[in-house]
Amino acid sequence: MPLLRVAITSLAITLCPIAALAQAGIVAFGAAEADPSLPVEVTSDALDVSQADGTAVFLGNVVVVQGVMKLAADQVQVVYKTGQSGIDRLEATGNVVLVNGPDAAEADKAEYTIDSGTMVLTGNVLVSQQGNTVASNRLVVNLTNGSAQMDGRVTTVLNPDGSN
């Protein structure tokens, strides 16, 4: 009986920090820090440009690459800075997948603010890391330092034996 009590106590001590992080919604994302000053490469099936509102919309099988960060979606709208040159943000919709190093996230939408290196994913967010998954309604990733925050009903499965 004492051995069982020690095993249960050890398990509780091991899982408490993980459970606390999952409940708080704090996760690390990406093994490598992204560099928002690097060029942004976009490929797609089609491109619509509007000089009137300063946007460009990439359509179909869109892939955005910036250094180690890769973003894929059905559509990505590029919003340029007002009154100056350069990209303000990218707005991705439909089957959004973000990959940074070994980590990946899926969502309905994503907004990437270039200057801050911040990516906000919303709607059915699912993060995959080393065979584990965490789901929520919203994920905010700071690509420059690899930190992330999840909120909106965070759900995960914790395996006590460390298996996936």
C-alpha positions in Angstrom: 0.0 0.0 0.0 2.8 2.5 0.8 4.3 1.8 -2.6 1.0 2.6 -4.3 0.7 5.9 -2.3 4.3 6.9 -3.4 3.4 6.1 -7.1 0.2 8.1 -6.9 2.0 11.0 -5.2 4.8 10.9 -7.8 2.3 10.9 -10.6 0.4 13.9 -9.1 3.7 15.9 -8.7 4.7 15.1 -12.3 1.3 16.0 -13.8 0.5 19.1 -11.7 2.8 21.5 -13.6 1.7 20.1 -17.0 -2.0 20.3 -16.0 -1.5 23.8 -14.6 0.1 24.9 -17.9 -2.6 23.4 -19.9 -5.3 25.0 -17.8 -3.6 28.4 -18.1 -3.2 27.8 -21.8 0.5 28.5 -21.9 2.5 26.5 -24.5 5.8 26.8 -26.2 5.6 26.9 -30.0 8.4 26.2 -32.4 11.9 25.1 -31.6 13.5 27.9 -33.6 12.8 31.6 -33.3 11.3 33.2 -36.4 12.7 36.5 -37.8 9.9 38.9 -38.9 12.5 41.0 -40.8 13.1 38.2 -43.4 11.4 38.4 -46.8 7.9 36.8 -47.1 7.6 34.4 -50.0 4.0 33.6 -51.1 2.9 31.0 -53.7 -0.7 30.3 -54.8 -2.9 29.3 -57.7 -4.1 32.9 -58.3 -3.6 36.5 -57.2 -6.1 39.5 -57.0 -4.6 42.9 -56.4 -6.6 46.1 -55.4 -4.8 49.4 -55.6 -7.9 51.1 -54.2 -7.7 49.5 -50.8 -4.1 48.4 -50.8 -4.6 44.7 -50.6 -3.5 41.6 -52.4 -5.4 38.3 -52.1 -3.7 35.0 -52.9 -6.2 32.3 -53.7 -5.9 28.5 -53.8 -3.2 26.3 -52.2 -1.5 29.4 -50.6 1.8 28.8 -49.0 3.6 31.6 -47.1 7.2 31.1 -46.0 9.3 33.4 -43.9 12.5 31.9 -42.6 11.6 28.8 -40.5 7.9 29.7 -40.4 5.5 28.2 -42.9 1.8 29.1 -43.2 -0.7 27.4 -45.6 -4.3 28.3 -46.2 -7.0 28.4 -48.9 -6.7 32.2 -49.1 -4.3 34.8 -47.7 -5.0 38.5 -47.9 -1.9 40.8 -47.7 -2.7 44.2 -46.1 -0.1 46.8 -46.7 0.9 49.6 -44.3 -1.1 52.8 -44.8 1.0 55.7 -46.2 4.2 53.7 -46.3 5.7 50.7 -48.0 5.8 47.3 -46.5 3.4 44.6 -45.2 1.2 45.3 -42.2 -0.3 41.9 -41.8 -1.4 38.7 -43.5 -4.9 37.4 -43.0 -5.3 33.7 -43.7 -8.7 31.9 -44.0 -9.7 28.3 -44.7 -7.8 25.2 -43.7 -5.0 27.2 -42.0 -1.9 25.3 -41.0 1.1 27.0 -39.2 4.4 25.1 -38.9 7.3 26.5 -37.0 10.1 24.0 -36.4 8.7 20.6 -35.2 5.4 22.2 -34.0 2.2 22.6 -36.1 -1.2 24.3 -35.5 -4.4 24.1 -37.5 -7.2 26.7 -37.4 -10.0 28.3 -39.3 -8.3 31.7 -39.5 -5.0 33.3 -38.8 -3.7 36.9 -38.7 0.0 37.5 -38.8 1.3 40.9 -37.8 4.7 41.2 -39.4 6.3 43.9 -37.3 5.6 42.2 -34.0 6.0 38.6 -35.2 2.7 37.7 -33.7 0.3 35.2 -35.2 -3.3 34.9 -33.9 -5.1 31.7 -34.8 -8.9 31.4 -34.2 -11.6 28.9 -34.7 -11.1 25.2 -34.0 -7.4 25.6 -33.1 -5.4 22.3 -32.7 -1.7 22.4 -31.8 0.4 19.3 -32.4 3.7 18.9 -30.5 5.7 15.7 -30.3 2.6 13.5 -30.8 0.6 15.4 -28.2 -2.3 17.8 -29.0 -3.9 20.8 -27.4 -7.2 22.3 -28.7 -8.7 25.7 -28.0 -10.7 28.5 -29.7 -7.7 30.9 -29.9 -3.9 30.7 -30.0 -1.6 33.7 -29.9 2.0 32.8 -30.9 5.0 35.1 -30.6 7.1 33.7 -33.4 10.2 35.8 -32.3 10.5 34.0 -29.0 8.5 30.8 -29.4 6.0 31.6 -26.7 2.3 31.0 -27.1 -1.0 31.5 -25.2 -4.2 29.5 -25.7 -7.6 30.5 -24.5 -11.3 29.7 -25.1 -11.9 26.2 -23.6 -8.5 24.6 -23.7 -8.5 20.8 -24.0 -5.7 18.2 -23.9 -5.1 14.6 -23.0 -2.2 14.0 -20.6 -0.6 10.5 -20.6 0.7 9.6 -17.2 3.3 7.2 -18.6 4.6 9.8 -21.1 3.5 7.8 -24.1 1.8 9.5 -27.0 
